[in-house]
Amino acid sequence: MKILYIITKSNWGGAQKYVFDLAKNIKSEEREVKVAFGGNGLLSQKLNDEKIETIHIKNLDRDVNILKEFSVASELYSVLKKENPDIVHLNSSKIGAIGSLVARLAGIKKIIFTAHGFPFREERPFLQIILIKFISWLSIIFSHKTICVSKKDYEDVKDWLFVQDKIITIHNGIEINESVKENNKEEGEVKIVSIGELNKNKGFEYALQAVNFLKEKVKNFKYTILSFGGDERESLEKQISELSLEKYVDLIITKEKSDKLLKNFDIYFMPSIKEGLPYVLLEAGMNSLPIVASDTGGINEIVENYKNGFLIKPKDINGFLLSLERLIADKELREKMGREAKEKVRREFDLEKMLKKTKDIYF
């Protein structure tokens, strides 16, 4: 049996971790696994380290260009005819749209599409949202099964025509490492962290505005943004400078697998405008970090308000401010919420559960 995973970009984010975990754990002597993508990012390196064969799709990237998309579709069709996989598993909205149609034309018998947060929830003009909803519907229709990583994604599409038997919710899962110790920080500087690509959807501009007000109320904190880069890097660096936040904010561009660093922090902060079901919140939970996050996408399926963190309306600068201020001031509350966050992940988001449910769809 041959399985081909296809994803738009090869950088390292939630969707890429999802593909990596599936490819690594699904492959066996009886199952040949390959991964196709655009670019040559960290995902490519990690797959090569695991001896998983990769295929580069020229011109495949996140930006939409009609002429390029015809080239991508043509190359993808050639790849599918050459590889002749039993299962094609598409990841990300763009390749879901192109890949599901091309895979049908290539005669693939089982096409799976995972929606890592539907793009029509992004801030866009009305007509664009209508068009994206139509394309998302076509992606579901052309696929044999669509996996929604959150209940929110499922609810968004469940009433669309002809999709009821085609969609299923399977939460992301991570390896449950019971050796990860709960935080036992000494008094002093409280360390807040965010991890993510520097793009508009992550809402870092609102986080920096909240930190600007926070520094007038408390002094014993440091906010660190860890990222592999992104389009908003220059804008965010300029904002840090204009608000004179250099003493309070570190913007670090790193190639390191940054979730390993979570044990060094006290609070996880996710100010996103749009999300699916973020892996990084699961990693934060396993490291016993209380969470301050926007209530968007599937985040409220991980964060229980006032129990393992605080849920704030997206862009609510004052809400971010008050929640961070409260956690900075109360070490006992941080530790209590951190324990609850770890238990929530351990109980509901085990990688083995995700693998079993996905295999059920495959086989």
N, C-alpha and C positions, 0 to 999 in steps of 0.2 A: 504493500500500500504506500502511496506517495501523497504527501501533504505539502502544499505550497502556500506559505504565508506571504501576503503582499501588504506593504505599508507605504504611505507617501514619502515620509522623511526618515532619515537614518540618524537623526540626532538622538539625544537621550531624554525622554519624557515618559509620561504615564503610558501612552499607547505603545511606545517602543519597549518598555519594561514588560508589558502584557504579552507582546509578541515573543520577546526573549524567553519569558518564563514558560510559555506554551511550547515553543520550539524545543527548548532544552529538556522539558519533562515529557513531551509526547514522543520524541524520537526513540527508536528501539531497533533491534535487529529486524523486526517485521515491518517497521515503519520508516520510510525514507522521508526526511524533512528538509525543505529548502526555504529560504526567505529572500524575497525580492523587494527592492526599495529604490528610492532616488537618493542621490548624494553619497557621501562617504564619511558618515559620522560615527559616533561612539558605538551605536548599535552594531555596525559592521565589525568593529574591532572585538566586541564582546562575543558575537556569534562565531567569529573566526577562532577565538580562544576556546570555544566549546566544540570546535571541529564541525560546525554546521555550515553547509555550503550556502553561499549567497549569490544573488543575481542582481546586477545593477541595471536599472531602467533609466536610460538617458532622458533628460528633460523632465523627469518626474519631480515636481516640487509643489509647495503649498499654493503658490500664486497661480491664478487661472489665466491662461493664454490660449485662445481657441486654436491657433496654428500648432502650438506645442502639444495640445491635447490630442490632436489627430495623430501626431508622431508617437506620443505615448501609447495610444490605443493600438496603433499598428505594431509597435514593438512588443507590447504586452500580448497581443494575439499570437505573434510568432513564438514568444516564450511559452505560452500555454500549449500551443500545438507541438512544440518540441518536447516539453517536459511531460505533457499528458498526465497531470496529477489526478488522483481520485477525488481529492478535496482541495478547493481553493478557499482560503480564509482571508478576507479583506478587512483592513483596518484603516480607519480615518475616513472622513466624509468624501473627500475627493476621489480616492481610489475606490471607495465603495460605489460611487456613481459610475465611473469609467469601467472599473473592473467587473462589476456585476453584469453589465451589458456585454462586454467583450468575452467574459467567461461563458455566457449563454451562447454567443455566436460560435465559440470554440468547442461547444458540446460538453462542457464540464458537467459531471453528473451531480456534484454536490457543491453548492456555493454558500459559504457562510460569511456574513457581514457583521462585524462588531462596531456599534455606534458608541464612540467614546465621548458622548455629549453632543447632541445634535447642533449643527451650526446655526440653525434658525433662531437659537436663543441669544446669539450675539447681537450687539447693537448695530443695526443696519437700517437703511431706508426700507419703507414698507414693501415696495415692489420687489426688492431683493429678497426679503424674507419670504414672500409668496413663491418666488422662483425657487429658492432653496428648499422650501417645504415640498414643492413638486418634485425636485430632483431627489430629495431624501425618500419620498414615497416610491419613486421609480427604483431606487437602490434596494428597498425592502421587497418590492414586487419581483425584481429580477433575481434576487437571492432566494435560496431555498429556506434559509433561516437567518433571522437577525437577532443578535445578542445585544440587549440593552444592559449596560453595566450598572445602571441605577433604576430604581422604581420610578424616579422622576422622568427619565427618558422613555420608559415604557408607557407611563400615563400620557405623555405628550403625543404619542402616536397610536395608541390602542384603538381609537375610534375612527381611524382612517379606513377608507374602503379597502376590502380584500386583504387586510394585514393580520387579522386576529389569530390565524393559525401559523403565522410566520414569525412572530416575535416572542421573545422569552427574556426574562431578567436573570442574569448571572452576575452577582457582585464580583468585583476584583478581589483577589486574595493574595496574601503574602505568607512567606514561610514564618511559622510561629516559632520564634527563638526564645525559649524559656530562660536562656542564660542571660538575656538582656536585663540588666539590673535597674530597679527603680531609682529615680533621681534622689540623691541625698546631698543637695548642694549646701555649701556653707553660706552664711550671711554675706552680703556684699552686692556687687553688681549683678543685676538680673539680666540674663542674656535671652533676647528674643530673636527668632530666626524665621525667615521665609525662604523657600526653595522653589525655583521655577524659571521658565523661559521669560525673558524680558519683552513681553508683548502686552498689548492693551487689555487682553482678556484677564491678565493676572492682577490688574488693579493696583500696581505698586505706587502709582502717583497718589492714590488716596491713602495708602499706608504712610507715605512720607508726609503728607499733610497732617495726618493724625499724630505722627511722631513729633512734628513741629510744635503742636500744642502740648503734647505730653512732656516735652523737655521744660516747659514752663511750670509744670506741676511736680515732677519728680526728677531726680538727677542720677539715681543709681541704676541706670539701665544702658544697654547697648543693643541696637537693632542691626542684624546682619542679613543681607540678601545674598544668597548663594545661587549662582546661575551659570549655565553654559553659554550665556550670551543671548542676543535677540535684537530686534529692530528698535526697541525703546531704550537701549543702553545709553546713547548720547543724551537723550531727553531726560532720563532719570539722573544721570551724573550732573547735568545742568541744574536740575531741580534741587539736588542735594547742596550744590554750591550756592544757589540763590537763597535758600532757606538757612544757610550757615549750619548745616547738620553734620559736618565732617566729624565732630566730636562724638556724635551719637549714632551715626550710621556708617556701616561698612558695606560697600557694594563689591562683592568678590566674584570674579569670573574664574571658574575652576573647571578642570577636566576630571577631577576626582569624583568618584561615586559618592555624592554628597550626603545621602541618607546615613552613611556611616558616621558622620559628624554630629548627628542629632543628639547623641548622649552628652555633648558638651553644652547643651542649651537648657533653658528653663521653661520657655513658652514657645509654642508654634503659632505663627500668625499667617492666615491665608485671606488676603483682601480681594479675592478674585471677583470678577464680574460674571464670568461664565466658567463652569466646570462640568465634568462628567461625574466620576467617582474617583477622587484623587488618591493615587497610591501614596503620595507623600504624607497624607493624613494618617494612613495606616501605619507607616513607618514611625511617624511622630507618636502615635498611640503605643506602639510596641516599646518605644523609649520612654514611656510614662510622662509625656509632655501634655499639659493642659493646652487647649486649642481655642484661639480666637479666630473665627472664620465667617466669611460672608455666607448667608443662607441662599445658596444658588445651586442648581443641579442636584446631585445626590449627596451633597455635603451633610445635610441633616439626617442622612441615613447612617452617618458615622458619628457626628457630633450631636449629643443630646444636651439641649440648652440648660445651663445651670448645673449639669451633672458632670460631664467630662470636658466642658468648655462653654464658650459663649457663641451664640449664633447672632449675627448682625446683618441688617439689611445692606445689600451691596451699595458701596459708595457712601455709607453712613459714617462720616469721619468722626462725629461725636460719639457714636456707638463704639467704634474701634477704640477711641481714646479712653472712654470710661471703663471698658472691659480690661484693657491693658493696665490701666492705672490700678484697678482693683486687684489684679493678679500680682502685680509688682509689689503691692503693699502687703499682701497676705501670703506668706510662704506656706502656711498650713493648708490654705485653699488650693494653692498650686499643686501640692503633693497629693491632696485628696482627689482632685480632678485628674491628675496624672495617673493615679492608680485605676480610676474608673475608665480612663481612655485605654489603658493597656488591657483591661478585662474585656472591654467591648470588642476590641480587635481580636483578641484570643478566642472569644466566644463565637463571633459571627463572620470573620473574614480570613479564614484559614485557606491557604493556597490549595490544599488537598480538596477542599469542597469545590473550588472553582474548576480544578482539573477534572474532577469526577463528572460534574455537570456538563462540561465542554465535551468530554469524551462520549458522554451519552448522546450528544447531538451528532458527533462524528460517526460513531460506530453503531 
